[in-house]
Amino acid sequence: MAFNQLSTSVTGRPIGDRNQENTPPDIWGVFRALRNARSMFGLKPGHIQTLQALLSFLRPGHGDTVFASNVEICRRIGGIDERTLRRHVDKFIELGFITRHDSPNRKRYRVRSCDGQSLSFGLSLSPLMERANELIAAAVNLENEHRDQIFLRKQILSKLSAIDGIEAHNELATSMRKLLRRKLVTAEYRDLLAKIDVELQQMSTTVDVAVPTKMPASDGQIVRHHSMSKKIRKDSEEAQNTKLPDVQTLAAVCTEAAAFATSPLRTWEDVGKHAQMLAPMMGIAPATFAEARRNIGSEKAASAVFLLLQLGQRVRNHAAYFHSITIGRKTADFHPSHLLERLSRSASLAS
């Protein structure tokens, strides 16, 4: 332990004792910030316990220097040995959070002159206080990154569930679940999410493609079949245009969707924008929602989102069911007005 004698200042305040007269009021706020961001500085829980014990010796109005002996500090930490304490203190000195000022006999104390000047020998925590803004910013950044990682992880799990509903034992979903067992960084979570979006987009264009069946038929039968198909498709399109529910009724019955709205739903444009926001929360890929709008119209696609959210747990997989009634084989059977009427009757009976 090197001997570093302190010189006195012209104001009577020793160098290295930053605030002799007043301990900063946010001292424990700085401690919590360093505790939360300890991984950025290579600190372990034992280091944090030692720092907490050192801070506990400071008293308001008596500066930022710890005068307690190693024995007393070890006792307050909980009985660790002095070698461990010295390693912890050396780590804080290396990081620039503590400055050691040793007296000639290695004791820790403060002496004052009659004119108010003083010398302090001990462990000065003033460097820690001087880096308060840095530590608080580091803790905030780390917390924001942690929240983003949780959000991305939940998004990934939701979309993996959507993939399971469309294709059980999907190879990509299986491999990604293995990756999620490890602790990933934000960039890795974003990369996984992008790959899942691509997979869902590809699945949305192939999951409900009908397999053509070859049947013997004459030319006349083929012509009649095409004519009938055109007529059915034309009738279906007319039904889509004439059987749209009323916006006010849709919002009144679909209370689950309306509860997320930040402004009143008065027009179909309002409903469409709100449905576009709700779709990813339900596991419906943006590409699937866009294709549904092109296929059956934006009003029916938005109505489908509202109705599925209102059905709740009665629908096992929202993404797969949405695909089926807007793009897949059940498109022609989907009539929002009929389903809305049944939900309205069920709500009336329940009340």
N, C-alpha and C positions, 0 to 999 in steps of 0.2 A: 504494500500500500504506500504510494508515493506521498510525500509531505508537500502540501500546497498551502502556504500561509496566505491568509486573506489580508488585503490592504483595506484601510478605511477610506471612506469617501468624504468629500468636503461637507456633505450634508449630514454626516454621522451615520449613513446607511451602508452596510457592508456590501461589497461586490459579491454577487452570487446569491444574495438573499433579496429577491426581487421586490417583495412587498413586506417590509418589516412590520408595518403598523396595521395591515389589514389583509386577512386571507380572503381571496376572491370568493364571492358567494356561490359561484357555479362549480366549485371544486369537485363535487360528486357528480355533476353533469359531465364534466370532462372525464372522470373515472369511468362512468357508464359508457361513454362514447368509445374509449379505448378498449373496454371489456368487450363491446359488441364487434369492434373491428380488429380484435387481437390477432386473427388469422393473417391479416395483411402484414403484421410485423413479426410473425413467427413466435408469438407468445402463447404459452400454455396456461391452463387453469391455475397451476401453482404460482406462476408469475403474477397473475391477477390477484390471487389471495395475498401475496406478499405486498403488492402495491396498496391494496385495501387496508392492510394492517398499518403500513407506513402513514397513509393519509389519516388514519384514526388518531395518530399522535399529534396532529396539528390542531392548534386552538385559535379561534378568531382573535386577531390582533397580535399574534405572536409570530407572524411570518410563515415562510414556506419551508423551513428547515426542520428536520427530525433530529432530535437530540437523544432519543432513547438508545440504550445499549443493544447490542446484538442479542443478548440473552433475553431482554425484555421483549424485543420484536419477535423472536422465535416463540416465546410463550404466548404472545397475542395471536400469532398465526395459527397456533394449535399444536406446538411442540415439535416443529421441524428442527433439523440439526443446523448448526451454524454454517457448515460447508454449503448446504442447499441455499441458505439465505444469501451467502456471498455470491453464489452463482446467479441467483435471481437479480441481486443488485447490480452485478457486473453487466448483466444483459440489458437492464434499463439504462445504465451508463453508456453502453455501446450504442443503443438506439437514440441517445440524446434526450432521455426523459428525466434523468437524475444526474446531478453533479455532486461528487464527493469532495468535501473540504475537511482535511485531516488536521488535527492539532498535533503539537510536538509529542505528546504522550498518547496519541491515538484516542483520547477521550472526546466525547461530544458535549459541547457546552457553549455558552455565550457569555462574554464579558463586556461590561460597559464602563466608559470613563465618566468623570464627573460632568463633562460638558455634553453628554448625550451620545457620543460616538460608541460604536460597538464592534465586536468581532464575533462571528459565529462559526463554529466548527461542527460539522455533521453532514447529513444527507439532504441536499437542497433539492426540492421538488419544483423550483421555479421554472426550469426548462419545460416541464410538463404543462404548467399553466400557460406559458408563452405560446405553446403549440395547440391551444384549445380549439381555435377555429379549424385548424387542419384535421384534428381528430374528430370533431363533430361532423365535418364535411365527409370524411372517410366513412364514418358510421352511417350517415344518411345514404350515401351512394351504395354501400353494401346492402342496406335494408331494401332500397329500391330494386337492386338487382335480384335480391332474394324473392321479392314479391313478383317480379316479372317471371322468374323461373317457375314459381308455383302456378302462375296464370298459364304459362305456355304448357306446362306439364298437364294441367287439367284439360286444356284444349286438345292436346295429343290423345289423352285417354278417351275423351268424348268421341273423337273422330275414329279412333281404333274400334270403339264400340259400334259405330255406324258401319264400319267395314265388316265387322263380325255379323251384323244383321243382314248384310248383302251376300257375303261369302264367308262361310265358316272355315276356320283353319287357313286363313290367308297367310301366305308366306311372309309378306312384308310386315303384317301385324305381329306375327310370331317373333320375328327377328327384332322388331322395335321394342316389344315388351321385355326382351332380354336386355336390351340397351338401357331401358329405364330402371333396371335394378341398380345401376351405378349412379353416382352423383355427377351430373353433367353441368357444363357451363352454359350460359345463355345462348351463345352462338350455336352450340350443338343442338339445343332444344329447337331453335328456329330452323335449323337444317332438317331435323326430323319432321317438323310441322309442314315444311314445304314439300317434302317427299310424300307425306300422307295426302296433301291436297292434290298432287298430281295423280296419285293412285285412285282417289275418290272421283276425280274428273274422268279418268279412263273407265272406271266401273260404271259411272252414270250413263255412259253411252253404249254399254254392252250388256248390262245386267238383265234387261227385259227385252232383248231382241228375240223376236219369235223365230222358231226354226221352221222353215217352209216344209210342208208335207206334200209329196208327190201323189196325185190322185189321177186316175184315168178320167178323161173328159173329152167330149167332142168340142169342136170349134164353137158351136152354138152355146154350149154350156159355159165355155170360157167367157164369151161375150156377155152372156146374161150375168155371170158372176161379177165381172168388172162393172157392169151397169148398176147392179145391186150394191156393190161396195161404194161406188161414187154417191149413190143416193143415201146410203147409211151415213157416210162421212159428211155429206151436206146437211142431213137432218141433225147430226151431232153438233156441227158447227153452229147451226141456228139455235139449238138448245143452249149452247154455251153463251150465246149473245143475249138470250131472252130470259135466262133463269139466274141472273145475278142477284144476290141478296141486297137488301138496303143497308147502307153504311151504318146508320144509327142502330139498326137492329143487330148487325154483326158485332158492333162494339158493345152493345148492351148485353148480348148473350155470351160473348167470348170475354168474360171478365179477366181471365188469366192474362191474355195478351194486352187488354186495355190497361191493366195495372202497371205495365212497364212503360206506358206512353208518358212522355214529358209534356205533351200538349194535347188538346182535344182532337179527336179523330173525326173530321167533318167531311172529308172528301176521299175519293178513291186514291188520290195521290198521297194523302196522309197515310192511308192504310197500307199502300204499297211500300212507302219508305219505312214504315214501322215493321212490316213483315220482313223486309230485307235486312233489318237490324236483328230481328228475332231468329231468323233462319240459322245462322251459325251457332247460336246458343243451343239450338235443338239438334245440332250435329248435321244440319243440311249444308252441304258444300255450296259456296257462292256460284260455282259453275252449274251445279244442278238446279239451283233456284233460277238462274238466268235462262237455262234451257226450258224450264217449266213455263216461264213467262212467254217465251217464244212459241211454245207448243199450244198452250191453252189460254193464253192471255194473262196480263199482269193482274187483273182483278181476281180471276179464279185462283191463280197461284198464291196471291196474298191471302185469299179466303181460306185456302188449304192450310197455310201456316197458322192462322188464327184458330181454326177448328181443331187441328191436331194438338195444339197447345192446350186447348180447353178440354180435350178428351183425356189428356194427362196419361196416367199409368194404364189406361185401357188400351193404349197403343204401345206395343212392346218396343218397337224401334221406329222413332219418328222419321228418320232419314230414309229408311227403306220404304215405309208406307207412303211418304210424300212422293218418292220416285215412282211408286206404283200407280198412284192416282193422278199424277200430272204428266208423266212421260211414258210409263209402262203400260201393262196390259189392262189395267183397271181405269184408264183415262176416260173412256166413254161412259162408264158407270158413275163417275163422280159428278154429283150435282150439289153445289154448296147450299142452295136454298133448302133442299130436302133435309140435308144433315143438320142445318141450322134450325129448322123447324122441330126436328126430333130433340135436339139439345134444349131448345126452349121449353118444350113440353116436359122433359125430364126435370128441368130446373123448377118448373111450376109445381110438379107433383112433389118434389123434395121439400119445397117451402110450405 
